[in-house]
Amino acid sequence: MVEMKEQSNINLNFPLHIHLLGDFLLVSGDTPVATVHVPRLQSLLAYLVLHRTAPQARSHLAFLLWPDSTDAQAHVNLRKALHHLRQALPSIDHFLHVDRQSLHWQPSRSDAAWTLDVQHFEQALASAEQTERVLDKAVMRQALEGALDLYRGDLLPGCYDEWILPERDGVRQLFFQAAERLITLLEQERDYDAAIRTAQRLLRHDALQETTYRQLMRFYALRGDRVAALRVYHTCVTVLE
């Protein structure tokens, strides 16, 4: 197996891929960028890309990331963080507009291509919603499966800043809703093997979903696998007691 080598900067000849689901990861083309390893820099970058639709005031960012510091110290911390981010990613200014008042994730060059897994996840859900309205179940299934594949885990699970908690919960709820819709669709299609895999995936992210255990037992029973259904029952009792 060939290991991917890590690099210390963004190669503008390739798209920058930003992964926030499951863990923080930057990939330039096919090569991981290993320099943004400080949690505070990851939090700053994540906030900027998640709120890319508008400039973010420096005062707001300073308070958000250093709520226990004085205003003056928080602003100093933000300037230092921005300096360290530029050191870690010398090409970041092609993506980040900075002035005296605000920071804005706004790629300034047409060739500064980038992707965000959270955005792709939300786009897949929007596609599923659209196809549901026109009753195209095949395309809806494909969109939901694509969304679930993109959800590698919670939004920045290693970040404990208060700002991310409601955003993490919101994305997590979207995942659960998508999984439940897909399970319902697969049951309607009588694709019990796929329904079982989806239910198992949901339980890996939340082992306390009693309804999902019941669905899983039913799917195994419909498939004629009584032993597996009983095994799920005993697991459910053990986990929820």
Backbone torsions as a table, in degrees:
resi	resn	phi	psi	omega
1	MET	NA	129.4	-178.6
2	VAL	-88.4	124.8	179.3
3	GLU	-83.8	143.4	176.6
4	MET	-78.7	130.8	176.9
5	LYS	-77.9	145.1	178.1
6	GLU	-90.6	154.3	176.8
7	GLN	-132.5	170.8	-172.4
8	SER	-111.8	9.9	179.6
9	ASN	-154.0	168.9	178.7
10	ILE	-88.2	126.5	174.1
11	ASN	-90.4	109.9	-174.8
12	LEU	-69.1	-6.2	174.6
13	ASN	-77.0	-10.0	-179.0
14	PHE	-130.0	153.7	177.5
15	PRO	-64.8	148.2	172.4
16	LEU	-94.0	119.6	179.8
17	HIS	-102.3	123.3	-179.5
18	ILE	-109.1	120.5	180.0
19	HIS	-112.6	122.6	178.1
20	LEU	-117.8	-11.4	-178.3
21	LEU	-90.8	120.7	-179.3
22	GLY	94.6	-40.6	176.6
23	ASP	-177.8	165.3	178.6
24	PHE	-82.3	128.7	179.2
25	LEU	-152.4	130.1	171.9
26	LEU	-110.2	135.2	178.4
27	VAL	-133.3	124.8	176.4
28	SER	-101.4	107.4	-171.2
29	GLY	70.2	-111.5	175.3
30	ASP	-114.2	8.9	-172.2
31	THR	-110.4	122.8	177.4
32	PRO	-61.4	141.8	175.5
33	VAL	-104.6	115.2	-167.3
34	ALA	-100.5	7.1	-170.0
35	THR	-85.7	-20.7	-178.7
36	VAL	-94.6	76.8	-175.4
37	HIS	-109.7	-4.9	179.0
38	VAL	-82.3	125.8	-176.3
39	PRO	-53.8	-38.0	-178.6
40	ARG	-66.4	-37.4	177.0
41	LEU	-68.1	-38.8	177.8
42	GLN	-63.2	-41.2	179.5
43	SER	-64.7	-43.5	179.1
44	LEU	-62.1	-48.3	-178.8
45	LEU	-64.2	-41.5	179.6
46	ALA	-62.2	-43.6	-179.3
47	TYR	-62.4	-41.4	-177.7
48	LEU	-65.7	-41.8	-178.4
49	VAL	-74.9	-31.4	178.6
50	LEU	-74.3	-22.1	-180.0
51	HIS	-119.2	43.8	-173.4
52	ARG	-75.8	-8.8	-175.4
53	THR	-74.8	-11.4	-178.3
54	ALA	-151.8	153.0	174.4
55	PRO	-61.6	144.6	179.5
56	GLN	-108.1	119.1	-177.2
57	ALA	-61.1	140.1	178.5
58	ARG	-58.8	-39.4	-179.4
59	SER	-62.4	-38.8	179.1
60	HIS	-66.7	-46.1	-179.6
61	LEU	-63.8	-40.8	-178.8
62	ALA	-62.3	-45.2	179.4
63	PHE	-67.8	-38.9	-176.4
64	LEU	-64.0	-42.2	-173.8
65	LEU	-90.7	-22.7	179.5
66	TRP	-132.8	63.7	-173.7
67	PRO	-66.0	-20.9	-177.5
68	ASP	-94.2	-0.2	179.7
69	SER	-96.0	161.3	172.3
70	THR	-67.2	162.2	179.5
71	ASP	-57.1	-44.4	-177.9
72	ALA	-63.4	-45.8	-178.8
73	GLN	-67.4	-37.6	179.3
74	ALA	-63.2	-39.1	177.6
75	HIS	-67.2	-38.4	175.9
76	VAL	-62.6	-43.8	179.7
77	ASN	-61.1	-39.2	179.4
78	LEU	-65.8	-42.5	178.1
79	ARG	-61.7	-41.2	178.6
80	LYS	-65.3	-41.8	-179.6
81	ALA	-63.4	-41.3	178.5
82	LEU	-64.6	-40.2	176.9
83	HIS	-61.6	-45.1	-179.9
84	HIS	-67.0	-34.6	177.7
85	LEU	-65.1	-40.4	178.0
86	ARG	-67.7	-33.5	175.9
87	GLN	-68.6	-40.7	-178.9
88	ALA	-70.6	-35.2	-178.7
89	LEU	-131.7	83.7	-176.9
90	PRO	-56.7	-22.9	-179.3
91	SER	-91.7	7.1	-173.4
92	ILE	-62.3	-27.0	-178.0
93	ASP	-68.0	-12.7	173.3
94	HIS	-74.5	-16.4	-178.2
95	PHE	-113.1	-24.2	-171.4
96	LEU	-116.1	120.6	175.5
97	HIS	-91.2	126.1	-176.3
98	VAL	-125.2	131.3	169.9
99	ASP	-136.7	-172.8	-173.9
100	ARG	-68.7	-21.2	-174.7
101	GLN	-104.8	-27.1	-170.0
102	SER	-153.1	168.1	171.9
103	LEU	-124.6	141.3	-176.7
104	HIS	-145.4	120.4	174.4
105	TRP	-72.2	103.4	-172.3
106	GLN	-153.0	85.7	-178.4
107	PRO	-48.6	127.3	-172.8
108	SER	-94.4	-6.8	-179.3
109	ARG	-122.2	143.9	-179.8
110	SER	-65.3	-23.9	-179.1
111	ASP	-95.4	5.6	176.3
112	ALA	-87.1	70.3	-175.7
113	ALA	-77.5	146.6	179.5
114	TRP	-155.9	159.1	176.1
115	THR	-135.3	158.5	179.0
116	LEU	-136.0	124.0	-175.8
117	ASP	-62.9	-34.2	178.9
118	VAL	-63.6	-40.7	178.5
119	GLN	-64.2	-43.2	178.5
120	HIS	-64.4	-37.9	177.0
121	PHE	-60.7	-47.4	-179.7
122	GLU	-66.7	-36.5	178.5
123	GLN	-66.2	-38.5	177.8
124	ALA	-64.3	-39.4	177.8
125	LEU	-66.7	-39.1	177.8
126	ALA	-64.2	-38.6	177.5
127	SER	-64.2	-40.6	178.0
128	ALA	-63.5	-40.0	179.2
129	GLU	-63.0	-41.7	-178.9
130	GLN	-67.1	-43.1	-178.9
131	THR	-70.7	-27.1	177.2
132	GLU	-64.8	-35.9	-179.4
133	ARG	-67.9	-29.3	179.8
134	VAL	-99.7	8.4	174.0
135	LEU	61.5	35.6	175.8
136	ASP	-97.2	88.0	-172.5
137	LYS	-68.1	-32.9	-179.0
138	ALA	-64.8	-45.7	179.5
139	VAL	-70.7	-35.8	177.6
140	MET	-62.2	-43.8	178.2
141	ARG	-61.1	-44.1	-179.7
142	GLN	-61.2	-42.0	-179.3
143	ALA	-67.1	-42.5	179.5
144	LEU	-66.0	-41.9	177.8
145	GLU	-63.4	-38.6	177.7
146	GLY	-64.4	-40.3	178.8
147	ALA	-63.9	-43.9	-179.4
148	LEU	-65.5	-35.0	177.9
149	ASP	-65.0	-32.2	-179.5
150	LEU	-74.8	-23.4	-177.8
151	TYR	-83.6	90.3	-178.8
152	ARG	-82.9	-9.1	-179.4
153	GLY	158.4	-174.8	-177.8
154	ASP	-61.0	156.8	177.7
155	LEU	-66.5	117.9	179.9
156	LEU	39.6	67.0	-175.4
157	PRO	-62.4	-21.4	179.6
158	GLY	-86.4	0.5	-179.6
159	CYS	-98.1	130.9	-177.7
160	TYR	-115.7	15.0	177.0
161	ASP	-67.6	146.3	-176.7
162	GLU	-64.0	-32.1	-174.9
163	TRP	-61.9	-29.6	-172.5
164	ILE	-84.5	-17.0	-173.7
165	LEU	-59.1	-51.5	178.6
166	PRO	-66.5	-32.2	179.2
167	GLU	-70.0	-40.8	177.4
168	ARG	-62.0	-44.5	-179.7
169	ASP	-64.9	-37.8	179.7
170	GLY	-63.9	-44.4	179.1
171	VAL	-67.3	-38.5	178.9
172	ARG	-61.7	-42.9	178.9
173	GLN	-65.3	-36.6	176.0
174	LEU	-61.5	-39.9	177.9
175	PHE	-62.7	-47.0	-178.9
176	PHE	-62.5	-42.4	179.4
177	GLN	-63.2	-41.1	179.3
178	ALA	-65.6	-42.0	179.5
179	ALA	-63.4	-42.0	180.0
180	GLU	-66.0	-39.2	177.4
181	ARG	-64.9	-40.0	-179.9
182	LEU	-67.5	-40.5	178.0
183	ILE	-59.9	-44.0	178.5
184	THR	-61.3	-43.5	-179.8
185	LEU	-64.4	-43.3	-179.0
186	LEU	-66.6	-35.2	177.0
187	GLU	-66.5	-40.0	177.2
188	GLN	-61.7	-34.9	179.2
189	GLU	-83.4	-4.2	-177.8
190	ARG	60.2	30.1	174.6
191	ASP	-93.8	77.5	-171.6
192	TYR	-70.7	-30.8	177.7
193	ASP	-62.3	-46.3	179.1
194	ALA	-67.2	-36.9	178.0
195	ALA	-63.7	-39.3	177.9
196	ILE	-63.5	-45.0	-179.9
197	ARG	-61.9	-39.8	-179.3
198	THR	-69.2	-41.1	177.7
199	ALA	-63.7	-40.4	178.0
200	GLN	-63.8	-38.9	178.3
201	ARG	-63.6	-42.5	179.5
202	LEU	-61.6	-42.2	-179.1
203	LEU	-68.5	-26.7	176.1
204	ARG	-65.5	-28.1	179.2
205	HIS	-90.9	-22.4	177.2
206	ASP	-154.8	101.3	-175.3
207	ALA	-78.8	3.5	-176.6
208	LEU	-104.9	14.8	-178.5
209	GLN	-84.9	91.4	-176.8
210	GLU	-61.2	-38.7	-179.9
211	THR	-59.6	-38.2	-179.0
212	THR	-68.8	-37.4	175.1
213	TYR	-60.2	-42.3	179.8
214	ARG	-63.3	-42.1	177.8
215	GLN	-62.3	-43.6	-178.0
216	LEU	-62.8	-42.4	176.9
217	MET	-61.6	-41.1	-179.5
218	ARG	-65.1	-41.1	-179.3
219	PHE	-64.9	-41.7	177.6
220	TYR	-63.6	-39.9	179.2
221	ALA	-64.4	-42.3	178.6
222	LEU	-64.9	-28.1	177.8
223	ARG	-84.7	-6.2	178.2
224	GLY	84.9	16.2	-178.0
225	ASP	-104.1	82.0	-176.6
226	ARG	-67.3	-35.2	-179.6
227	VAL	-62.5	-45.1	179.5
228	ALA	-65.4	-38.4	178.9
229	ALA	-62.2	-41.8	177.9
230	LEU	-66.8	-36.7	179.0
231	ARG	-63.4	-41.1	177.3
232	VAL	-64.7	-40.2	178.8
233	TYR	-59.4	-47.1	-179.0
234	HIS	-66.2	-36.7	176.1
235	THR	-63.1	-43.9	179.6
236	CYS	-59.7	-46.6	-179.4
237	VAL	-61.8	-43.0	-178.6
238	THR	-65.0	-43.5	-175.9
239	VAL	-71.8	-39.0	-171.9
240	LEU	-93.6	-8.0	-177.2
241	GLU	-71.4	NA	NA
